[in-house]
């Protein structure tokens, strides 16, 4: 399985890709939202990305040195993991700290679980989580942010709200409007926070290359947005939550597309992927509505990853 990897288990998928082919495509797709995050965040964001990639690549070089199998740093896995990790971090963290997180991401998130292909929780979530517990506090992979001021035309907002959102009872916060209408961006949030357009462009590559069946992210986003819409304002009126805030002001779209695109961290069957999406989406809804978790979507995917072997056992047909 080191030399060649089937991208997914769907019946219509007839193509197989080498491991390098999978991860190089994932790295290119992930680079799109992360690159826009760098353009928005400036030099500090660039340093965060460079430090994260250096940490993961250097750790991978050390761990694969002298191995007789086909694993090597040039397969794109370390680059992809480094980019994914950087996208979840805020700009402004010390590059040394980010590089340490990158090293931990590979050493703990990949090799402690037995090496590439044997982990179930995405490594990009492991290093920052460990570093946050030790040094940065619980907001190391936080999804919230303070926004730079931006004057949004009131007549534009009013028109869109009256014609699109009010008829279905959806509220949009001023922060979400700033991102929707091209605001400068968040301070203190992750690099990819609110970058719906670049995330969509990158996801087209992921889906177009058959790197991830759309059923998984579609299920997650449907459960998460509907759950937030239904229960987000409790104990007030039902169907009065803010689903667009839940999507735009968190890392949810980035996490559910670019992290679950790694074949190692998602179930092998379509039924398992639907169950994964329901589980992760339900957890993210609970965390978002309760307000007790800093990064609801990120932590939900982290926890759901631990149940992938269980879901595979329940949905994989035994001959």
C-alpha positions in Angstrom: 0.0 0.0 0.0 3.1 2.2 0.1 3.5 2.4 -3.7 -0.1 2.7 -4.8 -3.3 3.8 -3.1 -6.9 3.7 -4.2 -8.4 7.1 -3.6 -11.8 6.0 -2.4 -14.1 3.0 -2.3 -16.9 4.3 -4.5 -18.0 2.0 -7.3 -17.6 4.6 -10.0 -14.0 5.2 -9.1 -11.8 3.2 -11.4 -8.6 5.2 -11.1 -5.8 4.6 -8.7 -3.1 7.1 -7.8 0.4 6.6 -6.3 0.8 7.8 -2.7 2.9 10.7 -4.1 0.1 11.5 -6.6 -2.5 11.7 -3.8 -0.5 13.9 -1.4 1.0 16.2 -4.1 -2.6 17.0 -5.3 -3.7 17.5 -1.7 -0.8 19.9 -1.1 -1.6 21.9 -4.2 -5.3 22.1 -3.3 -4.5 23.1 0.3 -2.1 25.7 -0.9 -4.9 27.7 -2.4 -6.7 28.8 0.8 -3.5 28.9 2.7 -2.0 31.1 0.0 -4.9 33.5 0.2 -4.4 33.5 4.0 -0.8 34.6 3.5 -1.9 37.3 1.1 -4.3 38.6 3.7 -2.1 38.2 6.7 1.2 39.5 5.3 4.7 38.6 6.4 3.7 37.2 9.7 1.4 34.7 8.0 4.1 33.8 5.5 6.5 33.1 8.4 3.9 30.8 10.0 3.5 28.8 6.8 7.2 28.5 6.2 7.9 27.5 9.8 5.1 24.9 9.8 6.3 23.3 6.5 10.0 23.3 7.6 9.0 21.5 10.8 7.0 18.8 9.2 9.5 18.2 6.3 12.6 18.1 8.5 10.9 15.7 10.9 9.9 13.5 8.0 13.4 13.5 6.6 14.8 12.4 9.9 12.2 9.6 10.4 12.5 8.2 6.8 16.3 8.4 6.6 17.8 5.0 5.9 14.5 3.2 5.5 14.4 0.4 2.9 10.8 0.9 1.9 9.4 3.5 -0.5 8.6 6.1 2.1 10.4 9.3 1.4 9.9 13.0 2.1 9.4 13.8 -1.6 6.0 12.0 -1.6 4.3 15.3 -0.6 2.8 14.0 2.6 4.9 16.2 4.9 4.3 19.3 2.7 0.5 18.7 2.8 0.4 18.2 6.5 2.5 21.3 7.1 0.2 23.4 5.0 -2.9 22.0 6.6 -1.5 22.7 10.1 -0.4 26.3 9.1 -3.9 27.0 7.9 -5.3 26.3 11.3 -2.9 28.6 13.2 -3.2 32.3 13.6 -0.5 34.5 12.2 1.9 36.1 14.6 2.9 33.0 16.6 6.7 32.8 17.0 8.1 30.9 14.0 10.2 28.8 16.4 7.1 27.7 18.2 5.3 26.9 14.9 8.3 24.8 13.8 8.2 22.9 17.1 4.5 22.2 16.4 5.4 21.0 12.9 8.0 18.6 14.3 5.5 17.3 16.9 2.9 16.9 14.2 5.1 14.4 12.4 6.7 12.7 15.3 3.5 12.2 17.4 0.7 12.5 14.8 2.3 10.2 12.2 5.1 8.1 13.5 3.9 7.4 17.1 0.8 5.8 15.4 3.1 3.5 13.4 3.9 5.7 10.4 2.2 7.0 7.3 -1.2 5.4 6.6 -1.7 4.1 10.1 -3.0 7.2 11.9 -6.7 7.9 12.3 -6.6 11.4 13.7 -5.2 13.9 11.2 -1.7 14.8 12.2 -2.3 18.5 11.5 -4.5 18.6 14.6 -2.1 16.8 16.8 0.9 19.0 17.0 -0.9 22.3 17.5 -3.1 20.6 20.2 -0.1 19.4 22.1 1.7 22.7 21.8 -1.4 24.6 22.8 -1.8 22.5 25.9 1.9 23.0 26.9 2.5 26.6 25.9 -0.1 28.5 24.0 -3.3 27.8 25.9 -6.6 26.5 24.6 -6.8 29.1 21.7 -3.8 27.6 19.8 -6.2 26.3 17.1 -9.0 28.7 18.0 -11.6 29.6 15.4 -12.7 32.9 16.8 -11.2 36.3 16.0 -11.4 40.0 16.4 -12.2 41.8 13.1 -10.6 44.8 11.6 -13.0 47.6 11.0 -14.7 47.8 7.7 -17.5 50.0 6.5 -20.2 47.8 4.9 -22.8 49.7 2.8 -26.0 49.5 4.9 -28.3 49.5 1.8 -26.5 46.5 0.4 -26.8 44.5 3.6 -30.5 45.5 4.0 -31.3 44.4 0.5 -29.6 41.0 0.7 -31.1 40.3 4.1 -34.6 41.1 3.0 -34.5 39.1 -0.2 -32.4 36.1 0.7 -32.2 35.5 4.4 -35.2 36.9 6.2 -37.7 34.7 4.3 -36.0 31.6 5.7 -35.3 33.0 9.2 -31.5 33.2 8.9 -29.5 35.9 10.7 -26.1 37.1 9.6 -23.8 38.8 12.1 -21.8 41.9 11.2 -18.6 39.9 11.4 -19.9 37.4 8.8 -20.9 40.3 6.5 -17.4 41.7 6.6 -16.0 38.4 5.4 -18.8 37.9 2.8 -18.3 41.3 1.4 -14.5 41.2 1.2 -13.5 42.5 4.6 -9.8 42.8 5.4 -10.0 39.8 7.6 -9.7 38.6 11.1 -7.0 39.4 13.7 -6.2 36.5 15.9 -8.1 33.9 13.9 -6.6 31.1 11.8 -5.1 31.9 8.4 -8.0 30.3 6.5 -10.9 31.7 8.7 -13.6 33.1 6.5 -11.9 32.4 3.2 -15.0 30.7 1.7 -14.0 31.5 -1.9 -10.5 30.0 -1.9 -11.7 27.0 0.1 -14.3 26.4 -2.6 -11.7 26.7 -5.3 -9.4 24.3 -3.6 -12.2 21.9 -2.9 -13.0 21.7 -6.6 -9.5 20.2 -7.1 -10.1 17.8 -4.2 -13.4 16.6 -5.6 -12.4 16.8 -9.3 -9.4 14.6 -8.6 -11.5 12.1 -6.7 -9.5 12.7 -3.6 -12.6 12.8 -1.4 -16.2 11.7 -1.9 -18.5 14.7 -1.6 -20.9 12.8 0.6 -18.7 13.2 3.7 -18.3 17.0 3.8 -21.9 17.4 2.5 -23.3 15.4 5.4 -21.2 17.2 7.9 -22.0 20.7 6.7 -25.7 19.9 6.4 -25.9 18.5 10.0 -23.7 21.4 11.4 -25.5 24.2 9.6 -29.0 22.8 10.2 -28.2 22.0 13.8 -26.9 25.5 14.4 -29.9 27.1 12.7 -32.3 25.0 14.7 -30.7 25.2 18.2 -28.3 28.1 17.9 -30.5 30.6 19.7 -32.0 28.3 22.4 -33.6 29.0 24.8 -35.1 31.5 22.4 -37.1 30.6 19.2 -36.2 27.6 17.2 -34.9 28.1 13.7 -33.3 31.4 14.7 -29.6 30.4 14.9 -26.9 31.8 12.6 -25.7 28.9 10.3 -23.7 31.3 8.1 -21.7 32.4 11.2 -21.1 28.8 12.1 -19.6 28.2 8.7 -17.9 31.5 7.9 -16.5 32.3 11.4 -15.0 28.9 12.0 -12.6 26.6 10.3 -15.4 24.1 9.5 -15.2 24.2 5.6 -11.4 24.0 5.6 -11.2 21.2 8.1 -14.0 19.0 6.7 -12.6 19.1 3.1 -8.9 19.4 3.3 -8.3 17.2 6.4 -10.7 14.4 5.7 -9.3 14.2 2.1 -6.4 12.3 3.7 -7.5 8.7 3.0 -6.1 7.5 6.4 -8.4 9.6 8.5 -11.9 8.8 7.0 -14.0 5.6 6.8 -13.5 3.3 3.9 -17.2 3.0 2.9 -19.9 5.5 1.8 -22.1 4.5 4.7 -19.2 5.0 7.1 -18.5 8.5 5.7 -22.2 9.5 6.2 -22.0 8.3 9.8 -18.7 10.1 10.2 -20.3 13.3 8.9 -23.3 12.9 11.2 -21.1 12.3 14.2 -18.7 15.1 13.5 -21.5 17.5 12.5 -23.5 16.7 15.6 -20.5 17.2 17.9 -19.7 20.5 16.2 -23.3 21.7 16.7 -23.2 20.8 20.4 -19.8 22.6 20.9 -20.9 25.6 18.9 -24.3 26.0 20.6 -23.0 25.4 24.1 -20.0 27.8 23.6 -17.8 25.6 25.8 -15.3 24.7 23.1 -13.0 27.2 21.4 -12.8 25.4 18.1 -16.1 23.5 17.7 -15.6 22.1 14.1 -11.9 21.4 14.5 -12.3 19.5 17.8 -15.4 17.7 16.5 -13.4 16.3 13.5 -10.5 15.4 15.9 -12.9 13.4 18.2 -14.7 11.8 15.3 -11.4 10.6 13.9 -11.0 8.3 16.9 -14.2 6.4 15.8 -13.1 5.7 12.3 -12.0 2.1 13.1 -15.4 1.5 14.8 -17.3 2.9 11.8 -15.2 0.7 9.4 -16.0 -2.3 11.5 -19.7 -1.6 11.4 -19.9 -0.8 7.7 -17.3 -3.0 6.0 -18.7 -6.2 4.6 -16.8 -9.2 5.6 -16.4 -12.1 3.1 
